[in-house]
Amino acid sequence: MIILASPKLSKETDNVLYAENLIMEFNRTFQKTYGLGNVSYNVHCLIHIAKDVIKYGALESFSAFPFENYLSSIKKLIRKGEKPLQQIARRLSEYENSKFSKKNVHVRVSSTHFNGIVPDSHYNVQFQYKILHFDSWNIKIDDDRNNSVMLKSGMRINVKNIILFQNKLYVVGQKLIFVREVFEVSGFSSDNVGIAIVAESNDIDVWPCDDIYCKIFKIARTSDGCITYPIIHTLAN
């Protein structure tokens, strides 16, 4: 599902076909384990979504989940029983005309502070912040569960500070060094979908906030580091 949900990974047909093979194997295993009679409509339909991704793009580009989640909000727009569709259309039109476009706000910051890590190359910072906000998620430098990201280069980092330098936002991060993949199946490495074992290093560097690809979460290990997984809904285009 990471492959099919990722705007980046789903652009490669080979990746999508690989995901399709895994789904087909899941479907066959499900039938053997639980019986053909327990194969629900949703389980069966999984075998078709890879072809839909090839045709329409990553899952989020045609998923109906946003409409389901928005249903309760839509109901609140209806003020009387007469002509509900017209009421909804008018309220939504008013809302669209009054709100700022998301494209105008890439990220925002909060919780100013003055005692964070600042590399010598960026000593003359204008401001420091503890929280970096995206549309539906955020990074908190003081929270180990919410301070790790993957960059567009594939580098994983723990965000230690957020700075404004020369009117541009940057993250100060501790590099996470790749140790090894978690699994490899038919020549496909787990690292291709952002799943890997990493170890903390002492290297601190600075990257523009625009370089962030997605948020990751870590599962601690006792020996060679921790396992990192991408959080699907945070994947950048």
N, C-alpha and C positions, 0 to 999 in steps of 0.2 A: 504494500500500500504506500510505502514511502516513495517508491519509484513513480507510481501512478499519480500521487498527490503533488510531487515536486515539479514545478514549472521547468526546472533545469534538466532533471533526469528524464522526464517524459518526452523531451524533444528528440531523444535518441530512440529510434525504432527498435534497435536491438535490446535496449533496456526494457521497453514495454513488452516485447515478445518474451523476454526472460520472466518478467512478472506474470505474464499470461500462463506460462508453463507451470509456475509455482501455484497459481490459483487452480489450474486444472488438477494438479497433484493433490492439493488440499481437498478439492471436490471429490476426487476418487477415494481419498482416505476417509473423508467424512461418511461417505456411503458405506464403506466397509465397517467402520466403527459403530455407526448409529443406525444403519439400515436405510434402504432407499426410501422407505415411507416417512422418514424424518428429515428428508431433504426439503427444506422450506423454499418458498419462492425467492426469498432473499439470498439464500445459499446458492440456488441455481443461477440466479442472475449475475452472480460474481463472475461467471465464466465469460460474460459479454463485455465487462467494463473495460478490458484492455483495448478492444476494438473501438470502443467509444472514445478512449483517450487518444488513440491514433487519429480519429476523425475530428474530435472537438478540442483536444488539448488536455492539460492537467485537470484532475477531478474537480477542483474548486471552480474551474471556469464554466462548468455546466451542472454542478451539484444543486439539488433542490433544498438542501439543508438550510441555507439562509432564509428561504421563504417560510419553512416550517418554524424556524426560530422566531421569525418576525410576526407570526400570526397573532400572538397575543397583543402586540403593539398595534396591529392593524384594527383589531376589534375595538380598541379604545378610541379610535378615530371616528367611530360611528356615534353620532349624537342622538339620532332618532331612527325609528324603524323604516321610514320611507326612503327609497332610493339609496341603499347602502353603498353601491358601487360608485355612484356619482360623488357621494360624500368622501369616500376613501380617495378617489382620484383628486378631488380638490385639496384635501388636507396634504396629500403627498406632494402635490404641485407647489403648495405654499411652503412646505418644508424645504423642498429642493431649491426654491428661489431665495430662501432666507439663510441657508447654511453656507459655510465656507466649503469650497471644494477640498476633498482630501488630498488632491494633488498639490495643493498649496502648502500642506503641512506634512513634511516627511517624518521628522522626529521632533520631540520637545523634551525639555529637561526640568527637573525640580530638585528641591532640597540642596540649596547652596551650602558649601562648607569651605574650609580654608586649610585643612591639614592632610590632604591626600598626597599620593605619590605623584611627583612631577619630574620627568626626566630632564636632564640638563639642557637638552636640545629645545625644550619647550618651557624653559624656566619662567618666561615672561607671560604667564597665562592671564587671561582677563577674569575668568571665573572657573570655579570647580563645582561639580554637582555629584549627587549620590544616586540619582535615578534618571534613567534614559527611557522615555516613553515612545512606543510605536503605536500603531492604530489599535491593536488588540493584545499587546503584551508589553512587558517592560524589563529592564535590567536594573538590578539593585546591587551596588558594589559591596554593601555590608551583609549581604545574604548569600551564603555559599550555594544555596539551592537555586538562586536566580541571577548568578553573575557570570555565567559561561556562555560563550557564543562561538559559532564557526564563521570564519571570514570567507569571502568569495574565492580566495586563493586556496581554501581547504585547511588553513591554519586554525587551530582551536586555541582559545585563550580564556583565562579568567580575567574579567574586567575589574581592575583595581581602582580606577578613577575615570571620571568624565570631565573633560576640560574644554573651555572655549579659548581658542588660540587664533589670533588674527581673524576674528569673526567667523571661525569655522569650528564645528564640534568634532572632537576626537575622543577615542577611548584609549586609556593607558592600560595595557594588559600584560599578564604573565603568560608566557608561551607554554602550551601543553605539548609535549613531545610525543610523537607517534611511537608506540612500542610494537604493536602487532595488530593484525585483524582479529576479530572475534570468531569469524567463520569464513569458509570459502566453499562454495557449492558450484560444481561444474565450471570451475574457473572464474566464478563471479565472487569478488571479494566484498566482505561486509563494509569495508572502507568506502566502496563505491557509493553507498547510501549513507555515509557519515557515521557508521557504527564501528568503533575501534577502541582499543585499549591505549590509554595515554598516561603519561607521567608528568608531574609538575617540574618545571625547570626554574632556574634563577634568572632567566632572561626577561627583561622588561622592555617593552617597546610601545610605540604609539601608532595608531591607525585612524584614518578618517571614519566617522560613523557610517558613511556611505559604503564602506567596505564590509559591513556586517551582512552575512548571508542568512543566518538563522540562529535561533537560540538552541542551546543543547542542555540536556540534563545528564548528570553523572551518577553512576552506581559504583560505590566504593568497593575496592578489592584490597586484600591484605598483602599481596605479594608484589605484583609488577605494575600497579597503578590503578586506574579506574576505567570503567567502560563509559563511553559517551554515546548518546543517541540524539539525533536531531528531533526537535519538536515540530511536527508536521505543519501546524497552522501558522508557524512563524517563518516558513520558507519564503525567501525573496524570489522575485521573478528573475 
